[in-house]
Amino acid sequence: MEFNASEQDILYSNTTENLELFDIDMYRQQLSDQMAMVLLPAIVVLGIVLLTGAVGNTLVFYIYISKFSSSS
């Protein structure tokens, strides 16, 4: 992870008087992008689990309706 001079100033500065709003927004956006890349594998796995569960539940519902609704 490489930082240019303005990003290092943001990281190691205790005051924000000399920082422009654009620099702070750029730094926040970079942190957000880095966190998105860290969380991407978990999001993909959860998406696969969600799709598998939806297909499985639909199959169970179909079998339940087709097998047990005519026995009254």
Secondary structure, DSSP 8 states (H G I E B T S, - for coil): ----HHHHHHHH-S--TT--HHHHHHHHHHHHHHHHHHHHHHHHHHHHHHHHHHHHHHHHHHHHHHHHSS--
